[in-house]
Amino acid sequence: MKTIITACGVAALLLATPALAESTSGTTAKEVPSNKATGQVAATHGSLDPAVAKMTAAQLKGKDVYGSDGKDIAEIEGIVRKGGQTFAVIDVDHIADISDKDVVLPLERLHMKGKRLTVDMTENDLKGLESWQKDKYEDVKGALR
């Protein structure tokens, strides 16, 4: 009888483990609403760099992005949302404000190192990202005009 009770207890524990892990684990992404009145950017999936999270969409717009090699590889054109996730619209070939290659980069990929906005990617990596299509994304207030 003790064996059956012990086996049932172990089985109940094993069945409850995924639910416990899901509720206590810090690895599951939680959506955090943004403050639309101020244009403040909020984490949507994954972990957003706290220094980036403190910035507004308007503050991010126009910032240069430095790659893993330390070179200036892109510029932020604006901040947009799609499906509850926030993205930076990145101008990869930012020469003389003429853009023919804008891509979207999940905001959690950006990090502040000192006063520089960085991404752990190369310019070629950025060029391989999904192209920005205006009709598929919602502008974050104050980001794109």
Secondary structure, DSSP 8 states (H G I E B T S, - for coil): -HHHHHHHHHHHHHHHHHHHHHHH-S-S------BTTTTB----SS---HHHHTSBHHHHTT-EEE-TTSSEEEEEEEEEEETTEEEEEEETT-BTTB-S-EEEEEGGGEEEETTEEEESS-HHHHHTS-B--GGGSEE-TTT--
